[in-house]
Amino acid sequence: MESATLKNINNILKDAREEVILERVLGYIEGILEDESTNFKLSEEQKESLQKIKERSYEQHTEIDTFLNEMNSKYGI
């Protein structure tokens, strides 16, 4: 890394608690290295919901906030 980048990182981290930073960095690295072939299983209700969204015409588009609210109310995301 360039020295300017390292100086910036050191400046940002100068007052941070080392154990907190290390724990978060290790978690981040583990997340990056996780097996990307994880297969997620959708319930039939989720599949039907996604199919309905897929079948909407472009004129019936949904604002992202509306979509997220719908998903949150149904699935608590």
NUKOLSE-712558 format. One line per 10 residues: number of its first residue (from 0); their letters; for each residue x negated, y, z of N, C-alpha, C. Coordinates in steps of 0.02 Angstrom, whole numbers, plus 50000, padded with zeros to 5 digits. Layout:
NUKOLSE-712558
NUM = a = X:Y:Z:X:Y:Z:X:Y:Z | ... .
end
This chain:
NUKOLSE-712558
0 = mesatlknin = 49958:49941:50000:50000:50000:50000:49956:50062:50000 | 49984:50113:49973:49946:50176:49972:49944:50205:50042 | 49891:50242:50056:49883:50269:50123:49939:50318:50140 | 49966:50354:50092:50021:50400:50106:50083:50362:50131 | 50095:50304:50101:50151:50263:50122:50140:50237:50193 | 50081:50213:50207:50066:50188:50274:50070:50244:50326 | 50047:50303:50308:50052:50360:50354:50126:50376:50369 | 50167:50373:50318:50238:50387:50326:50270:50334:50371 | 50254:50271:50360:50280:50217:50402:50258:50226:50474 | 50194:50241:50484:50169:50251:50552:50203:50311:50586 .
10 = nilkdareev = 50216:50363:50549:50250:50421:50576:50321:50405:50598 | 50355:50366:50556:50424:50347:50572:50426:50302:50634 | 50377:50258:50640:50377:50208:50694:50341:50230:50758 | 50312:50289:50758:50269:50308:50815:50304:50307:50882 | 50368:50322:50885:50404:50323:50948:50449:50262:50959 | 50447:50215:50912:50490:50156:50916:50460:50105:50964 | 50505:50067:50996:50482:50012:51040:50460:49954:50996 | 50399:49932:51006:50369:49881:50963:50410:49816:50960 | 50434:49792:51018:50470:49729:51019:50535:49732:50979 | 50568:49790:50980:50630:49798:50943:50615:49797:50868 .
20 = ilervlgyie = 50565:49833:50848:50546:49837:50777:50525:49768:50752 | 50483:49733:50790:50460:49667:50769:50518:49618:50762 | 50565:49620:50809:50623:49575:50806:50664:49589:50743 | 50675:49652:50727:50715:49669:50668:50679:49652:50604 | 50614:49666:50602:50574:49651:50542:50573:49576:50530 | 50563:49536:50583:50563:49464:50575:50631:49438:50550 | 50685:49466:50577:50751:49447:50553:50761:49464:50480 | 50736:49522:50460:50741:49543:50390:50701:49496:50345 | 50641:49479:50365:50599:49434:50325:50631:49366:50319 | 50659:49340:50376:50692:49275:50374:50751:49277:50326 .
30 = giledestnf = 50788:49332:50326:50845:49340:50280:50823:49339:50208 | 50768:49370:50193:50742:49371:50124:50722:49301:50102 | 50692:49264:50148:50666:49198:50131:50717:49142:50135 | 50778:49157:50158:50829:49105:50163:50842:49075:50095 | 50863:49013:50097:50880:48978:50036:50938:49014:50001 | 50928:49036:49941:50979:49074:49904:51032:49029:49874 | 51025:48964:49882:51073:48918:49851:51132:48903:49897 | 51139:48943:49950:51194:48933:49996:51260:48939:49957 | 51302:48889:49965:51366:48889:49931:51420:48909:49981 | 51459:48959:49962:51513:48982:50005:51577:48949:49981 .
40 = klseeqkesl = 51619:48929:50028:51683:48898:50012:51738:48948:50025 | 51780:48958:49975:51838:49002:49981:51900:48961:49997 | 51942:48989:50038:52006:48955:50051:52050:48964:49990 | 52103:48925:49987:52150:48931:49930:52181:49001:49929 | 52196:49028:49988:52224:49095:49992:52176:49147:49964 | 52111:49140:49980:52061:49186:49954:52055:49180:49878 | 52057:49118:49853:52054:49107:49781:52113:49139:49745 | 52173:49130:49774:52233:49160:49745:52229:49236:49745 | 52206:49264:49800:52199:49336:49806:52151:49364:49753 | 52094:49330:49745:52045:49352:49695:52073:49344:49624 .
50 = qkikersyeq = 52111:49291:49612:52141:49280:49546:52190:49336:49529 | 52230:49358:49578:52277:49413:49568:52240:49477:49550 | 52185:49489:49585:52145:49549:49570:52117:49544:49500 | 52092:49486:49482:52063:49475:49416:52114:49486:49360 | 52176:49469:49373:52228:49474:49322:52256:49545:49314 | 52239:49591:49359:52263:49660:49353:52236:49692:49290 | 52277:49733:49259:52254:49769:49200:52207:49825:49223 | 52169:49851:49176:52123:49905:49193:52160:49967:49218 | 52222:49976:49195:52262:50033:49217:52282:50026:49290 | 52281:49965:49315:52300:49952:49385:52239:49946:49430 .
60 = hteidtflne = 52185:49978:49410:52124:49972:49450:52137:49993:49522 | 52094:49970:49565:52101:49984:49636:52041:50025:49659 | 52054:50077:49695:51999:50115:49725:51963:50070:49775 | 51899:50078:49781:51860:50035:49825:51885:50037:49896 | 51905:50095:49920:51930:50100:49989:51994:50059:49997 | 52038:50061:49947:52100:50022:49949:52084:49947:49950 | 52038:49927:49907:52018:49856:49904:51989:49833:49971 | 51944:49873:49999:51913:49854:50062:51964:49851:50118 | 52011:49897:50118:52064:49896:50169:52107:49833:50161 | 52123:49815:50099:52161:49753:50087:52124:49692:50114 .
70 = mnskygi = 52060:49687:50098:52021:49630:50120:52014:49629:50196 | 52005:49688:50225:51997:49692:50298:52062:49671:50333 | 52119:49693:50307:52181:49675:50339:52196:49600:50332 | 52175:49570:50276:52187:49498:50266:52137:49454:50302 | 52073:49473:50298:52020:49429:50321:51977:49457:50376 | 51990:49518:50397:51951:49547:50452:51879:49557:50437 | 51863:49577:50375:51793:49587:50356:51768:49653:50381 .
end
